[in-house]
């Protein structure tokens, strides 16, 4: 269920929907190919330019990045505590909560059963 734009504490952003091979668990890029984009986004933050909201998936009290990994990475590096995000909530069914159908491994959202 999409709930729209929210301000989210960065400390609650704990993983990725699909990019854990590109960023570590603190959202530091692994490869040099991400470096130039990271620097461009950093300049935007530092200059106070418009930075689009990231897209997050909320599961319980935790958030996983759908879109905006570089923006999360830069915001963390700059010590920013909150970020604007378009949030989608995944409601887990009782069945999912009682089985191994839902799990988080290596900071990546692997599978979710939506109620």
C-alpha positions as protocol buffer text, in pm:
chain_id: "A"
residue {
  index: 1
  type: UNK
  ca { x: 0 y: 0 z: 0 }
}
residue {
  index: 2
  type: UNK
  ca { x: 152 y: 331 z: -109 }
}
residue {
  index: 3
  type: UNK
  ca { x: 124 y: 597 z: 162 }
}
residue {
  index: 4
  type: UNK
  ca { x: 298 y: 881 z: -19 }
}
residue {
  index: 5
  type: UNK
  ca { x: 564 y: 1127 z: 82 }
}
residue {
  index: 6
  type: UNK
  ca { x: 709 y: 1096 z: 433 }
}
residue {
  index: 7
  type: UNK
  ca { x: 1019 y: 1213 z: 615 }
}
residue {
  index: 8
  type: UNK
  ca { x: 1208 y: 902 z: 727 }
}
residue {
  index: 9
  type: UNK
  ca { x: 1496 y: 873 z: 976 }
}
residue {
  index: 10
  type: UNK
  ca { x: 1799 y: 742 z: 785 }
}
residue {
  index: 11
  type: UNK
  ca { x: 1887 y: 511 z: 1073 }
}
residue {
  index: 12
  type: UNK
  ca { x: 1574 y: 308 z: 990 }
}
residue {
  index: 13
  type: UNK
  ca { x: 1686 y: 250 z: 629 }
}
residue {
  index: 14
  type: UNK
  ca { x: 1851 y: -89 z: 669 }
}
residue {
  index: 15
  type: UNK
  ca { x: 1865 y: -249 z: 327 }
}
residue {
  index: 16
  type: UNK
  ca { x: 1788 y: -266 z: -40 }
}
residue {
  index: 17
  type: UNK
  ca { x: 1516 y: -421 z: -248 }
}
residue {
  index: 18
  type: UNK
  ca { x: 1754 y: -498 z: -532 }
}
residue {
  index: 19
  type: UNK
  ca { x: 2101 y: -336 z: -513 }
}
residue {
  index: 20
  type: UNK
  ca { x: 2293 y: -506 z: -232 }
}
residue {
  index: 21
  type: UNK
  ca { x: 2563 y: -605 z: -481 }
}
residue {
  index: 22
  type: UNK
  ca { x: 2633 y: -235 z: -545 }
}
residue {
  index: 23
  type: UNK
  ca { x: 2634 y: -98 z: -187 }
}
residue {
  index: 24
  type: UNK
  ca { x: 2742 y: -227 z: 153 }
}
residue {
  index: 25
  type: UNK
  ca { x: 2513 y: -227 z: 458 }
}
residue {
  index: 26
  type: UNK
  ca { x: 2597 y: 141 z: 524 }
}
residue {
  index: 27
  type: UNK
  ca { x: 2521 y: 227 z: 159 }
}
residue {
  index: 28
  type: UNK
  ca { x: 2882 y: 289 z: 61 }
}
residue {
  index: 29
  type: UNK
  ca { x: 2924 y: 210 z: -311 }
}
residue {
  index: 30
  type: UNK
  ca { x: 3137 y: -96 z: -385 }
}
residue {
  index: 31
  type: UNK
  ca { x: 3259 y: 4 z: -729 }
}
residue {
  index: 32
  type: UNK
  ca { x: 3418 y: 303 z: -898 }
}
residue {
  index: 33
  type: UNK
  ca { x: 3143 y: 309 z: -1162 }
}
residue {
  index: 34
  type: UNK
  ca { x: 2908 y: 449 z: -896 }
}
residue {
  index: 35
  type: UNK
  ca { x: 3161 y: 710 z: -781 }
}
residue {
  index: 36
  type: UNK
  ca { x: 3089 y: 982 z: -1040 }
}
residue {
  index: 37
  type: UNK
  ca { x: 2715 y: 965 z: -981 }
}
residue {
  index: 38
  type: UNK
  ca { x: 2777 y: 974 z: -605 }
}
residue {
  index: 39
  type: UNK
  ca { x: 2984 y: 1293 z: -646 }
}
residue {
  index: 40
  type: UNK
  ca { x: 2716 y: 1463 z: -860 }
}
residue {
  index: 41
  type: UNK
  ca { x: 2450 y: 1387 z: -599 }
}
residue {
  index: 42
  type: UNK
  ca { x: 2681 y: 1502 z: -321 }
}
residue {
  index: 43
  type: UNK
  ca { x: 2725 y: 1836 z: -498 }
}
residue {
  index: 44
  type: UNK
  ca { x: 2346 y: 1871 z: -521 }
}
residue {
  index: 45
  type: UNK
  ca { x: 2308 y: 1818 z: -145 }
}
residue {
  index: 46
  type: UNK
  ca { x: 2596 y: 2053 z: -59 }
}
residue {
  index: 47
  type: UNK
  ca { x: 2473 y: 2330 z: -290 }
}
residue {
  index: 48
  type: UNK
  ca { x: 2120 y: 2300 z: -152 }
}
residue {
  index: 49
  type: UNK
  ca { x: 1978 y: 2204 z: -490 }
}
residue {
  index: 50
  type: UNK
  ca { x: 1658 y: 2005 z: -530 }
}
residue {
  index: 51
  type: UNK
  ca { x: 1713 y: 1636 z: -461 }
}
residue {
  index: 52
  type: UNK
  ca { x: 1418 y: 1413 z: -552 }
}
residue {
  index: 53
  type: UNK
  ca { x: 1261 y: 1198 z: -283 }
}
residue {
  index: 54
  type: UNK
  ca { x: 1385 y: 841 z: -261 }
}
residue {
  index: 55
  type: UNK
  ca { x: 1147 y: 544 z: -287 }
}
residue {
  index: 56
  type: UNK
  ca { x: 1134 y: 315 z: 16 }
}
residue {
  index: 57
  type: UNK
  ca { x: 951 y: -1 z: 113 }
}
residue {
  index: 58
  type: UNK
  ca { x: 850 y: -18 z: 478 }
}
residue {
  index: 59
  type: UNK
  ca { x: 837 y: -360 z: 643 }
}
residue {
  index: 60
  type: UNK
  ca { x: 749 y: -323 z: 1010 }
}
residue {
  index: 61
  type: UNK
  ca { x: 970 y: -44 z: 1142 }
}
residue {
  index: 62
  type: UNK
  ca { x: 1244 y: -97 z: 882 }
}
residue {
  index: 63
  type: UNK
  ca { x: 1285 y: 55 z: 537 }
}
residue {
  index: 64
  type: UNK
  ca { x: 1439 y: -90 z: 222 }
}
residue {
  index: 65
  type: UNK
  ca { x: 1551 y: 122 z: -73 }
}
residue {
  index: 66
  type: UNK
  ca { x: 1365 y: 69 z: -398 }
}
residue {
  index: 67
  type: UNK
  ca { x: 1508 y: 377 z: -573 }
}
residue {
  index: 68
  type: UNK
  ca { x: 1760 y: 629 z: -444 }
}
residue {
  index: 69
  type: UNK
  ca { x: 2056 y: 427 z: -320 }
}
residue {
  index: 70
  type: UNK
  ca { x: 2305 y: 702 z: -412 }
}
residue {
  index: 71
  type: UNK
  ca { x: 2092 y: 967 z: -238 }
}
residue {
  index: 72
  type: UNK
  ca { x: 2078 y: 751 z: 78 }
}
residue {
  index: 73
  type: UNK
  ca { x: 2454 y: 695 z: 58 }
}
residue {
  index: 74
  type: UNK
  ca { x: 2534 y: 1064 z: 19 }
}
residue {
  index: 75
  type: UNK
  ca { x: 2289 y: 1172 z: 290 }
}
residue {
  index: 76
  type: UNK
  ca { x: 2447 y: 927 z: 537 }
}
residue {
  index: 77
  type: UNK
  ca { x: 2798 y: 1042 z: 447 }
}
residue {
  index: 78
  type: UNK
  ca { x: 2699 y: 1406 z: 502 }
}
residue {
  index: 79
  type: UNK
  ca { x: 2546 y: 1329 z: 841 }
}
residue {
  index: 80
  type: UNK
  ca { x: 2191 y: 1403 z: 735 }
}
residue {
  index: 81
  type: UNK
  ca { x: 1947 y: 1242 z: 979 }
}
residue {
  index: 82
  type: UNK
  ca { x: 1622 y: 1241 z: 778 }
}
residue {
  index: 83
  type: UNK
  ca { x: 1529 y: 1203 z: 412 }
}
residue {
  index: 84
  type: UNK
  ca { x: 1211 y: 1261 z: 215 }
}
residue {
  index: 85
  type: UNK
  ca { x: 1075 y: 940 z: 71 }
}
residue {
  index: 86
  type: UNK
  ca { x: 782 y: 802 z: -121 }
}
residue {
  index: 87
  type: UNK
  ca { x: 688 y: 511 z: 102 }
}
residue {
  index: 88
  type: UNK
  ca { x: 514 y: 187 z: 16 }
}
residue {
  index: 89
  type: UNK
  ca { x: 416 y: -35 z: 310 }
}
residue {
  index: 90
  type: UNK
  ca { x: 428 y: -411 z: 274 }
}
residue {
  index: 91
  type: UNK
  ca { x: 175 y: -569 z: 508 }
}
residue {
  index: 92
  type: UNK
  ca { x: 283 y: -918 z: 603 }
}
residue {
  index: 93
  type: UNK
  ca { x: 24 y: -1187 z: 653 }
}
residue {
  index: 94
  type: UNK
  ca { x: 15 y: -1402 z: 965 }
}
residue {
  index: 95
  type: UNK
  ca { x: 127 y: -1697 z: 751 }
}
residue {
  index: 96
  type: UNK
  ca { x: 434 y: -1505 z: 635 }
}
residue {
  index: 97
  type: UNK
  ca { x: 520 y: -1404 z: 990 }
}
residue {
  index: 98
  type: UNK
  ca { x: 496 y: -1763 z: 1114 }
}
residue {
  index: 99
  type: UNK
  ca { x: 707 y: -1923 z: 839 }
}
residue {
  index: 100
  type: UNK
  ca { x: 1032 y: -1863 z: 656 }
}
residue {
  index: 101
  type: UNK
  ca { x: 851 y: -1705 z: 359 }
}
residue {
  index: 102
  type: UNK
  ca { x: 987 y: -1366 z: 461 }
}
residue {
  index: 103
  type: UNK
  ca { x: 1352 y: -1314 z: 531 }
}
residue {
  index: 104
  type: UNK
  ca { x: 1619 y: -1050 z: 507 }
}
residue {
  index: 105
  type: UNK
  ca { x: 1959 y: -1174 z: 402 }
}
residue {
  index: 106
  type: UNK
  ca { x: 2270 y: -967 z: 332 }
}
residue {
  index: 107
  type: UNK
  ca { x: 2067 y: -649 z: 371 }
}
residue {
  index: 108
  type: UNK
  ca { x: 1842 y: -736 z: 77 }
}
residue {
  index: 109
  type: UNK
  ca { x: 1468 y: -781 z: 85 }
}
residue {
  index: 110
  type: UNK
  ca { x: 1440 y: -1127 z: -67 }
}
residue {
  index: 111
  type: UNK
  ca { x: 1074 y: -1220 z: -57 }
}
residue {
  index: 112
  type: UNK
  ca { x: 757 y: -1075 z: 78 }
}
residue {
  index: 113
  type: UNK
  ca { x: 410 y: -1218 z: 96 }
}
residue {
  index: 114
  type: UNK
  ca { x: 165 y: -930 z: 76 }
}
residue {
  index: 115
  type: UNK
  ca { x: -160 y: -956 z: 267 }
}
